[in-house]
């Protein structure tokens, strides 16, 4: 499920913030899809731009819409701007499908 111009939520213990039985819940907006962003030596394509204020350590955590559906994840934190960038659910789905069809992924599935 893609999310455009809607409220989104992230649950992650980024920035080392963690206490037993608690984890921060962040609320923001999924603004749009950024076609291309270059960060150091890595180029990211077709990623959501969120107004989720996360810190380093949130990478890989899920982003949910108001229905609780995963609509993306966090890849980059722009903490000084209060923004973050993450893969769309389509990118996540394609990557997961590739992994499951790979030798490593297919052996993982067989073990389960």
C-alpha positions as CSV (number, residue, x, y, z in Angstrom):
1,X,0.0,0.0,0.0
2,X,1.5,3.3,-1.0
3,X,0.9,6.4,1.1
4,X,0.7,9.9,-0.4
5,X,-0.3,13.0,1.5
6,X,-1.6,11.0,4.5
7,X,-0.7,10.5,8.1
8,X,2.0,7.9,8.7
9,X,3.5,6.4,11.9
10,X,6.8,4.9,12.8
11,X,7.8,2.9,15.9
12,X,11.5,2.7,16.5
13,X,14.1,3.1,19.2
14,X,16.3,5.4,17.2
15,X,19.0,7.5,18.7
16,X,19.5,5.0,21.4
17,X,16.2,5.9,23.0
18,X,14.9,2.7,24.6
19,X,13.3,1.8,27.9
20,X,11.8,-1.5,28.8
21,X,8.2,-1.8,27.8
22,X,8.3,1.5,25.9
23,X,9.2,2.6,22.4
24,X,8.6,5.9,20.7
25,X,5.6,6.3,18.4
26,X,6.1,9.0,15.8
27,X,3.5,10.6,13.6
28,X,4.1,12.4,10.4
29,X,2.9,12.9,6.8
30,X,4.1,11.0,3.7
31,X,4.6,13.9,1.3
32,X,5.4,12.4,-2.0
33,X,7.9,10.2,-3.9
34,X,11.4,11.6,-4.5
35,X,12.6,10.4,-7.9
36,X,16.4,10.4,-7.0
37,X,18.5,11.3,-4.0
38,X,22.2,10.9,-3.8
39,X,23.7,10.5,-0.3
40,X,27.5,10.2,-0.2
41,X,28.2,7.2,-2.6
42,X,24.7,5.8,-2.7
43,X,21.8,6.9,-4.9
44,X,18.3,6.1,-3.8
45,X,15.4,6.0,-6.4
46,X,11.7,6.4,-5.9
47,X,11.7,6.9,-2.1
48,X,9.0,8.4,0.1
49,X,9.7,11.7,1.8
50,X,8.2,11.7,5.4
51,X,7.8,14.4,8.0
52,X,8.8,11.8,10.6
53,X,11.5,13.1,12.9
54,X,13.6,10.0,13.4
55,X,17.2,9.7,14.5
56,X,20.0,7.5,13.2
57,X,19.1,3.9,14.3
58,X,15.6,4.0,12.8
59,X,16.9,2.7,9.4
60,X,14.9,-0.3,8.3
61,X,12.0,0.3,10.6
62,X,8.5,0.1,9.1
63,X,6.3,3.1,8.3
64,X,2.5,2.4,8.7
65,X,-0.6,4.2,7.5
66,X,-3.6,4.9,9.7
67,X,-5.0,1.4,8.9
68,X,-1.9,-0.2,10.2
69,X,-0.6,-1.3,6.8
70,X,3.1,-1.1,6.1
71,X,3.5,1.6,3.4
72,X,7.3,2.0,3.5
73,X,10.3,2.1,5.7
74,X,13.0,4.5,7.0
75,X,16.3,4.6,5.1
76,X,17.7,8.1,5.8
77,X,17.2,10.6,8.7
78,X,17.4,14.3,8.0
79,X,17.3,15.1,11.7
80,X,18.2,18.8,11.3
81,X,15.2,19.2,8.9
82,X,12.8,17.0,10.8
83,X,12.4,14.8,7.7
84,X,13.2,11.2,6.7
85,X,13.3,9.2,3.5
86,X,12.4,5.6,2.9
87,X,11.6,2.9,0.4
88,X,8.1,2.6,-0.9
89,X,6.1,-0.5,-0.3
90,X,6.6,-1.4,-4.0
91,X,10.4,-1.4,-3.6
92,X,10.2,-3.4,-0.4
93,X,7.9,-6.0,-2.1
94,X,10.2,-6.3,-5.1
95,X,13.3,-6.7,-2.9
96,X,11.7,-9.3,-0.7
97,X,10.5,-11.2,-3.7
98,X,14.1,-11.2,-5.2
99,X,15.5,-12.4,-1.9
100,X,13.0,-15.2,-1.5
101,X,13.8,-16.4,-5.1
102,X,17.6,-16.2,-4.4
103,X,19.5,-19.3,-3.2
104,X,19.9,-17.7,0.3
105,X,16.2,-16.8,0.4
106,X,14.9,-20.1,-0.8
107,X,17.0,-22.0,1.8
108,X,15.7,-19.7,4.5
109,X,12.1,-20.4,3.5
110,X,12.8,-24.2,3.5
111,X,14.1,-24.0,7.0
112,X,10.9,-22.3,8.2
